[in-house]
Amino acid sequence: MATIRAPNLAKALHRTRKLLTPLLPLDVITSHYPDASGHVLLNIALPEDAHRHLKRNARAHHRSPAEHLSHTITQALARTEQHRAMRLATTLDELLAWNTPHQLLAAAARRLDPPTIRTEPPGVEPH
């Protein structure tokens, strides 16, 4: 983690790249905390052919390269989150086919915080 004094976050990322690139192989530099609108900023060094491809695709969609890359990354993250949610729902359905909801919740509770969560139903002593 590094801190750089700059008038804005984008300039700070640019200055960070300028300072560190001669010392480290960097592909992506990101802000650690979201900005005022809740976005984490990225500074990405693309190979020249990838940059040309990005500019061509951005023009085709009437966006700037930065807007197009942001849109593409946002869509990819949304797809990933949707796939995770679907995989979790499928896994839960499979678990619930063989276990009661109480058993499933108890197992999850044990996994998340073993020493402090009581997982036995009322009136049953722990084993």
N, C-alpha and C positions, 0 to 999 in steps of 0.2 A: 504494500500500500504506500502511496506517495501523496503528499499534499503540494499543490502548486498555487501560488498567488496569481490570480488573473481576474479580469473584469467580469467574466462569465464562465460558465461550465464548459462550453464548447472550446473556448480559448485555453482553458486549463488542460483539457484533454490534448489539444494540439501541442501545447508547450511540453506536456509530459512526453508525448511521442518524440518530439524534437530532441529532448534531453536524453531519453533512454534508448532510442533506436541504435545509436552507435555502440551501446553497451550490451544490449539484449536483443534476441530475435523476437519481435513483437508482432502479432497479427491483429489483436484486438485490445484496445484499452477501454475500460468502462468506468463510469462514475459509480462510486460505492453506494451512494444514497440517491433516491429519486429526486428529480427537480420539483419545482412548485406545482407542475401539472401531473406529477406522479410517474414521470417517465425516467428510466435509467438511460443515460446517453452512452453511445458507443462511438469509438473512433476506430475505424477498420482500415487496415492497409491491404488493398487488393492488388494482386498481380495485374500487370497492364492489360492482358487479354481479358481477364475477368471484369476489369473496370470498363473496357470497351463494350463488353456484352451487357453490363448493367446499364450503361448510358443508352445503348440501342433499345433495350427493353423499356427503360424509363420513358424514352421519347415515344415509343409505340403506345404507351398507356397515358401519355400527356402528363407525366410527373417529372419532378427533378430526380436525379439519381438517389439523393438522400431520402426523398419521399417514397420512391419505389422500393428501395432496400428496406426501409422501415415497414412499409406495407407487407412486403414479402416475409419478413421476419415475424411480424405480428400474426400473419395468417399461419405460418408454420407452427408457431407456439400454440395458437388456438387449436390447430389440428392435433398436435401432440397432447394437449390437455384433454381434448375430446376422446382420443384413443385411450388415454389413461383412465378416464372416467368409465368408458365402456368396458375396459379390461377389469376394472374394480367391480363393476356391477355384475359382470359374468362370473367372476371369482366368488363374489358374495352369494350369488344364486347357487353356485355349485356347493359352497360350504353350508348354506341353509338347507340344501337337499338332504344332508347327512347329520346336521347339528341343529339344536334348538337356538333361537335367538339369544337366550340366556348363555348358553355354552359359547357361542361366538363372541358375545360381548365380554364374557369372563376371560376368554383366551386373549382377546385384544387388550384388555386391561392389564393382564399379567405381562404381556409383551411390552406395553408402553411404560409401566412403572411397577416393577415387581415388588419392591419392599413396602409400598404404602397403600395399595388398592386391595380392598377385601373383595374377593370374587365369588364367595359362596353365597347362596341365597340365605335369607334370614332363617335362623334356627339350625343351620348346618355348620358344624365346627370345621375349621380349616384342617387339612391333612398334612 
